[in-house]
Amino acid sequence: MASTSKAQMELNPRGIPRAPFVDNVEEYVGGKDAEMDSVIKKFQETSAKYRYMELNLQQRRKALMVKIPDIEQTLSVVSFLDARRRKALGEEEEKDEMDDDDDIDALLDGEEDEDEKDKPLTTLFELNDTLYAEAQVQETGEVGLWLGANTMLMYPLAEASELLSSKLSGAKKNLSEVVEDLEWIREQVTVMEVNFARVHNWDVKRRRDRKTTESHLKQKGDESDDEK
């Protein structure tokens, strides 16, 4: 039982406990005459907890897989606006390691004509899934970011880029941890299924042995009665 307690206390980095593996079933349940209902109930409760955590983590993973592309797209737009403003002000562009640097440079290179240089930025705004409207962007060096709960705040482009980069990094880290936790939980669910099968098979064998023993005792008793 000491090894079982130690296994139960082992946690993953997010505090999810490792399922105890039942090596010696008879010792785990408390002997040959132990009651099995409490053991089976405990296994069912533990498995249900793991299933509940797995469901929550699957929902978190799904939400993050939607959130990360949204942040990446927003960060790309902010980076484009920041690069465009720096170019208009004649400032030296700050090079970063974003994958879409070449795309931003290509967009800016298309605005080299003097006739086009002073024109306002025109783009399409999505009003609905299939409905867009053309609009001119008033470039003030700030951008509005949705923060949730119907809340939008204005940020300078540099601060907006820094904030989005931080959120993107955090979201990717969370996704990596969620995937790791899901793999951990699936391993524990498998362990609990193996435990249940081992305990069930042991109980079936115990009942069979009891039945065989009782049958032999009864047979001997009948033979003793015949001898009398």
GINORDA-V455553 format. One record per backbone hydrogen bond with DSSP energy under -0.5 kcal/mol. CO is the residue of the C=O (numbers start at 1). NH is the residue of the N-H. If there is no record, write none. Layout:
co=CO nh=NH
co=CO nh=NH
This chain:
co=1 nh=5
co=2 nh=6
co=3 nh=7
co=4 nh=8
co=5 nh=9
co=6 nh=10
co=7 nh=10
co=10 nh=18
co=12 nh=15
co=15 nh=17
co=16 nh=12
co=20 nh=22
co=21 nh=23
co=23 nh=25
co=24 nh=28
co=25 nh=29
co=26 nh=30
co=26 nh=31
co=31 nh=34
co=36 nh=40
co=37 nh=41
co=38 nh=42
co=39 nh=43
co=40 nh=44
co=41 nh=45
co=42 nh=46
co=43 nh=47
co=44 nh=48
co=45 nh=49
co=46 nh=50
co=47 nh=51
co=48 nh=52
co=49 nh=53
co=50 nh=54
co=51 nh=55
co=52 nh=56
co=53 nh=57
co=54 nh=58
co=55 nh=59
co=56 nh=60
co=57 nh=61
co=58 nh=62
co=59 nh=63
co=60 nh=64
co=61 nh=65
co=62 nh=66
co=63 nh=67
co=64 nh=68
co=65 nh=69
co=66 nh=70
co=67 nh=71
co=68 nh=72
co=69 nh=73
co=70 nh=74
co=71 nh=75
co=72 nh=76
co=73 nh=77
co=74 nh=78
co=75 nh=79
co=76 nh=80
co=77 nh=81
co=78 nh=82
co=79 nh=83
co=80 nh=84
co=81 nh=85
co=82 nh=86
co=83 nh=87
co=84 nh=88
co=85 nh=89
co=86 nh=91
co=87 nh=90
co=93 nh=95
co=98 nh=101
co=100 nh=104
co=101 nh=105
co=102 nh=106
co=103 nh=107
co=104 nh=108
co=105 nh=109
co=106 nh=110
co=108 nh=111
co=109 nh=112
co=113 nh=116
co=113 nh=117
co=114 nh=118
co=116 nh=119
co=121 nh=137
co=123 nh=135
co=125 nh=127
co=125 nh=133
co=128 nh=131
co=131 nh=127
co=131 nh=128
co=133 nh=125
co=135 nh=123
co=136 nh=138
co=137 nh=121
co=137 nh=139
co=138 nh=140
co=141 nh=157
co=143 nh=155
co=145 nh=153
co=148 nh=151
co=151 nh=147
co=151 nh=148
co=153 nh=145
co=155 nh=143
co=156 nh=160
co=157 nh=161
co=158 nh=162
co=159 nh=163
co=160 nh=164
co=161 nh=165
co=162 nh=166
co=163 nh=167
co=164 nh=168
co=165 nh=169
co=166 nh=170
co=167 nh=171
co=168 nh=172
co=169 nh=173
co=170 nh=174
co=171 nh=175
co=172 nh=176
co=173 nh=177
co=174 nh=178
co=175 nh=179
co=176 nh=180
co=177 nh=181
co=178 nh=182
co=179 nh=183
co=180 nh=184
co=181 nh=185
co=182 nh=186
co=183 nh=187
co=184 nh=188
co=185 nh=189
co=186 nh=190
co=187 nh=191
co=188 nh=192
co=189 nh=193
co=190 nh=194
co=191 nh=195
co=192 nh=196
co=193 nh=197
co=194 nh=198
co=195 nh=199
co=196 nh=200
co=197 nh=201
co=198 nh=202
co=199 nh=203
co=200 nh=204
co=201 nh=205
co=202 nh=206
co=203 nh=207
co=204 nh=208
co=205 nh=209
co=206 nh=210
co=207 nh=211
co=208 nh=212
co=209 nh=213
co=210 nh=214
co=211 nh=215
co=212 nh=216
co=213 nh=217
co=214 nh=218
co=215 nh=219
co=216 nh=220
co=217 nh=221
co=218 nh=222
co=219 nh=223
co=220 nh=224
co=221 nh=225
co=222 nh=226
co=223 nh=227
co=224 nh=228
